[in-house]
Structure formats: C-alpha cells, structure tokens
Amino acid sequence: MEIIRRIFATIWKIWFVLWFVVVVLLSWPFFIYLLADKKRFPRAYKLSRTVSLMITVGAGIIIKKVYRTSKENLPKPAVYVANHSSYLDIISTYLVIPKLTIFMGKAEL
C-alpha cells in the first residue's frame, strides 16, 4: 500500500511542477506588460490572483479561508505575516487577502 501512495505522490508532484511552470510561463508576458506602468499595478494584482487560483485548482489544492472579521472590515494599511509553512504561502496569500498586497522580504533571506 505504501508503494502505491508513493507512486501517486510522485505523479502528483510531477503534475504540479509541470502545471505551475506552464501557467507561469503563459502569464509572464502579461505580467511584464502590466508591471511596466504603475497605473496598471491593480490589474497586475488581479492577474496574480487569477494565476494563483489557476495553480491551486489545477493542482487540486483546496484552500480553506477563515476570517475572524468580515473581509470588508480588514484594516488598511495592514501587515500580514505568513508562517512559511510551505512554498505555497505566496500563492495562497493572493487568494486569502482580498485587497492589493505588496510583499516584502528580509535582506537576510
């Protein structure tokens, strides 16, 4: 039974990598165009949300959203911190936070 699980896990990992690469490569020219002008940044954010949704749905990943307050009452500006429990943090952040989001990173990373 363990060998069957490993086979399916390997197939899923290969599928996820291929799906991720195809979606990112197909969306890359649109990102280049949208990010060339600051006026188009909100549309680039919407594209990021769409690409994130395509990646998660195509890979069979289900994200459960739990808000302690309504989405409309989220503070702005605000700092959201991901716990980096997986490589999917940025992809899932686009789907969970409904407002325009800018990512920052530490110089040490």
Secondary structure, DSSP 4 states (H G I P E B T S, - for coil): -HHHHHHHHHHHHHHHHHHHHHHHHHHHHHHHHHTTSGGGHHHHHHHHHHHHHHHHHHHT-------SS-GGG--SS-------SSTTHHHHHHHH--S-------TT-
